[in-house]
Amino acid sequence: MTTKTKVEKAKDLYDDMRNWILRGQYLRGARLPTEAELAGRYALSRSATRQVIAQLKDEGLVASRQGSGLFVVARPTTALDAPNFVNNFSDLIALFDFRMLIETESAALAAAKRSDSDMQRLEEKSRILRKVHQNGGQGTQEDFDFHVQIAKIAENKFLLSSVLALQTGVVFSVKLGQKTSDLPRILQSRQVTEEHNAIIDAIREADAEKARTAMQRHIEASLSRILHGDS
């Protein structure tokens, strides 16, 4: 397995901390892990860890309190991030239209920029989801994490923010699809795995058009599972 560079480790720490806040894992006022804990967890030096924290401070997301540690100051929000922004059928269709615009290009960019280490991380996300499905779980968060990983590979912070902002709606739609589908969950899981594998293969081959098409088919199939109870 390829050893990550200092820059890659620092980027992982930055992305993860920002995602903790964006997703609400750490709410406003919550205390974050200490600098020492973060440095140990990500195998970074204390100085490199401080640089990541400083960047998050500059973005107005975290702040240090003398003698108390590091705390969340604010959480970026968008209209898409509201808990109930998918209120009706029209909202659901609009969500999938937006996903089609954003995530197909995310996959295409990922195919153009992916590295061997990127592929390892994406395949790991896919393995985690399969394991959850095998154990009888829904895997809604793990499914979303797979899509977030693709956006990370695309290396565009605006694209990543757009995908992250869709979390509430995407997780809701995955759960809805599982409830409305006439297919047994094991068959749904198999379909999702096949669709994800097609996306992974296209990104690995650095074929942007193939990746775009694979993502388009996956999103269309996801909507079909909700609307028609099949693939």
C-alpha positions as CSV (number, residue, x, y, z in Angstrom):
1,M,0.0,0.0,0.0
2,T,1.3,3.5,-0.9
3,T,2.5,5.5,2.0
4,K,0.8,8.9,2.2
5,T,2.9,12.1,2.0
6,K,2.8,14.8,4.7
7,V,0.7,16.9,2.3
8,E,-1.8,14.1,1.7
9,K,-2.1,13.5,5.5
10,A,-2.7,17.2,6.2
11,K,-5.3,17.3,3.4
12,D,-7.1,14.3,5.0
13,L,-7.1,16.0,8.4
14,Y,-8.5,19.2,6.9
15,D,-11.2,17.5,4.9
16,D,-12.3,15.3,7.8
17,M,-12.4,18.2,10.3
18,R,-14.4,20.3,7.9
19,N,-16.7,17.4,7.2
20,W,-17.3,16.8,10.9
21,I,-18.5,20.4,11.2
22,L,-20.4,20.5,7.9
23,R,-22.3,17.3,8.7
24,G,-23.1,18.3,12.2
25,Q,-21.0,15.6,13.9
26,Y,-19.6,18.4,16.0
27,L,-22.1,21.1,16.6
28,R,-21.4,24.8,17.4
29,G,-19.7,25.0,20.8
30,A,-18.6,21.4,20.7
31,R,-15.0,20.6,21.8
32,L,-12.9,19.0,19.1
33,P,-10.1,16.5,19.6
34,T,-6.9,18.1,20.9
35,E,-4.0,19.0,18.7
36,A,-2.0,16.1,20.1
37,E,-4.8,13.7,19.5
38,L,-5.3,14.8,15.9
39,A,-1.5,14.7,15.3
40,G,-1.4,11.1,16.6
41,R,-4.5,10.0,14.7
42,Y,-3.3,11.3,11.3
43,A,0.5,10.6,11.9
44,L,1.3,14.3,11.4
45,S,3.7,16.5,13.2
46,R,2.3,19.0,15.7
47,S,3.4,21.9,13.5
48,A,1.6,20.4,10.4
49,T,-1.5,19.9,12.6
50,R,-1.4,23.5,13.8
51,Q,-1.3,24.7,10.2
52,V,-4.5,22.7,9.4
53,I,-6.2,24.2,12.5
54,A,-5.0,27.7,11.5
55,Q,-6.7,27.3,8.1
56,L,-10.0,26.3,9.7
57,K,-9.7,29.2,12.1
58,D,-9.2,31.5,9.1
59,E,-12.4,30.1,7.6
60,G,-14.2,31.0,10.8
61,L,-15.1,27.3,11.6
62,V,-13.1,26.7,14.8
63,A,-11.4,28.7,17.6
64,S,-9.1,28.0,20.5
65,R,-10.0,28.9,24.1
66,Q,-7.1,29.4,26.5
67,G,-6.8,26.3,28.6
68,S,-9.9,24.7,27.2
69,G,-9.0,23.4,23.8
70,L,-10.4,23.7,20.3
71,F,-14.1,24.4,19.7
72,V,-16.5,24.6,16.8
73,V,-17.5,28.3,16.2
74,A,-19.8,28.0,13.2
75,R,-21.2,25.5,10.8
76,P,-21.5,26.4,7.1
77,T,-25.2,26.1,6.1
78,T,-27.0,26.3,2.8
79,A,-30.7,26.0,1.8
80,L,-29.9,22.4,0.8
81,D,-28.6,21.6,4.2
82,A,-31.9,22.2,6.0
83,P,-33.2,18.9,7.6
84,N,-36.5,19.1,5.8
85,F,-35.6,20.6,2.4
86,V,-37.0,17.6,0.6
87,N,-40.7,18.2,1.3
88,N,-42.5,16.7,-1.6
89,F,-42.3,14.9,-5.0
90,S,-41.2,18.0,-6.8
91,D,-38.4,18.5,-4.4
92,L,-37.3,14.9,-4.9
93,I,-37.1,15.3,-8.6
94,A,-35.3,18.6,-8.3
95,L,-32.8,16.9,-6.0
96,F,-32.0,14.2,-8.5
97,D,-31.8,16.8,-11.3
98,F,-29.2,18.6,-9.3
99,R,-27.4,15.4,-8.5
100,M,-27.2,14.7,-12.2
101,L,-25.6,18.0,-12.9
102,I,-23.1,17.9,-10.0
103,E,-22.2,14.2,-9.6
104,T,-21.8,13.3,-13.2
105,E,-19.1,16.0,-13.6
106,S,-17.7,15.0,-10.2
107,A,-17.1,11.5,-11.6
108,A,-15.6,12.8,-14.8
109,L,-13.2,15.1,-13.0
110,A,-12.2,12.3,-10.7
111,A,-11.4,10.1,-13.7
112,A,-9.1,12.8,-15.0
113,K,-7.3,13.4,-11.7
114,R,-7.3,10.1,-9.7
115,S,-4.1,8.6,-8.3
116,D,-3.4,5.1,-7.1
117,S,-4.0,6.1,-3.5
118,D,-7.3,7.8,-4.5
119,M,-8.4,4.5,-6.0
120,Q,-7.5,2.6,-2.8
121,R,-9.6,5.0,-0.8
122,L,-12.6,4.7,-3.2
123,E,-12.4,0.9,-3.3
124,E,-12.3,0.9,0.5
125,K,-15.5,3.0,0.7
126,S,-17.1,0.5,-1.6
127,R,-15.9,-2.5,0.5
128,I,-17.3,-0.8,3.7
129,L,-20.7,-0.4,2.1
130,R,-20.8,-4.0,0.9
131,K,-19.9,-5.2,4.4
132,V,-22.8,-3.2,5.9
133,H,-25.2,-4.6,3.3
134,Q,-23.9,-8.1,4.0
135,N,-24.6,-7.6,7.7
136,G,-28.2,-6.5,6.9
137,G,-27.7,-2.8,7.4
138,Q,-29.1,0.0,5.2
139,G,-25.7,1.6,4.5
140,T,-27.2,5.1,3.8
141,Q,-24.3,7.0,5.3
142,E,-21.7,4.6,3.8
143,D,-23.4,5.1,0.4
144,F,-23.1,8.8,0.7
145,D,-19.5,8.5,1.8
146,F,-18.7,6.7,-1.5
147,H,-20.1,9.7,-3.4
148,V,-18.2,12.2,-1.2
149,Q,-15.0,10.3,-1.9
150,I,-15.4,10.7,-5.6
151,A,-15.9,14.5,-5.1
152,K,-12.7,14.5,-3.0
153,I,-10.8,12.8,-5.9
154,A,-12.1,15.5,-8.2
155,E,-10.0,18.0,-6.2
156,N,-12.5,20.9,-6.4
157,K,-13.5,22.4,-3.1
158,F,-16.7,24.0,-4.6
159,L,-17.8,20.7,-6.1
160,L,-17.1,18.9,-2.8
161,S,-19.1,21.5,-0.8
162,S,-22.0,21.1,-3.2
163,V,-22.0,17.3,-2.8
164,L,-21.7,17.6,1.0
165,A,-24.6,20.0,1.1
166,L,-26.7,17.3,-0.5
167,Q,-26.2,14.8,2.4
168,T,-29.7,15.2,4.0
169,G,-31.5,14.8,0.8
170,V,-29.4,11.9,-0.5
171,V,-29.6,9.9,2.7
172,F,-33.3,10.5,2.8
173,S,-33.8,9.4,-0.8
174,V,-31.7,6.2,-0.2
175,K,-33.8,5.3,2.8
176,L,-37.0,6.1,0.8
177,G,-35.8,3.9,-2.1
178,Q,-35.2,1.0,0.3
179,K,-38.7,1.4,1.8
180,T,-40.6,1.7,-1.5
181,S,-38.8,-0.9,-3.6
182,D,-40.5,-4.2,-4.3
183,L,-37.1,-5.8,-4.6
184,P,-35.6,-7.7,-1.6
185,R,-32.8,-5.6,0.0
186,I,-30.2,-8.1,-1.0
187,L,-31.1,-7.5,-4.7
188,Q,-31.1,-3.8,-4.2
189,S,-27.7,-4.0,-2.6
190,R,-26.4,-6.1,-5.5
191,Q,-27.6,-3.5,-8.0
192,V,-26.0,-0.7,-6.1
193,T,-22.7,-2.6,-5.9
194,E,-22.8,-3.3,-9.7
195,E,-23.4,0.4,-10.4
196,H,-20.7,1.5,-8.0
197,N,-18.3,-0.9,-9.6
198,A,-19.0,0.5,-13.0
199,I,-18.1,4.0,-11.7
200,I,-14.9,2.7,-10.0
201,D,-13.8,0.9,-13.1
202,A,-14.3,4.0,-15.3
203,I,-12.4,6.3,-12.8
204,R,-9.6,3.7,-12.6
205,E,-9.4,3.7,-16.4
206,A,-9.2,7.5,-16.4
207,D,-12.1,7.5,-18.8
208,A,-14.0,10.7,-18.0
209,E,-16.9,10.1,-20.4
210,K,-17.3,6.5,-19.2
211,A,-17.3,7.7,-15.6
212,R,-19.8,10.4,-16.4
213,T,-22.1,7.9,-18.0
214,A,-21.7,5.4,-15.2
215,M,-22.7,8.0,-12.6
216,Q,-25.6,9.1,-14.8
217,R,-26.9,5.5,-15.0
218,H,-26.5,5.1,-11.2
219,I,-28.4,8.2,-10.4
220,E,-31.2,7.3,-12.9
221,A,-31.4,3.8,-11.3
222,S,-31.5,5.2,-7.8
223,L,-34.5,7.4,-8.8
224,S,-36.2,4.5,-10.5
225,R,-35.9,2.4,-7.4
226,I,-37.8,5.1,-5.5
227,L,-40.4,5.9,-8.2
228,H,-41.1,2.4,-9.6
229,G,-39.7,0.0,-7.0
230,D,-37.2,-1.5,-9.4
231,S,-34.1,-0.8,-11.3
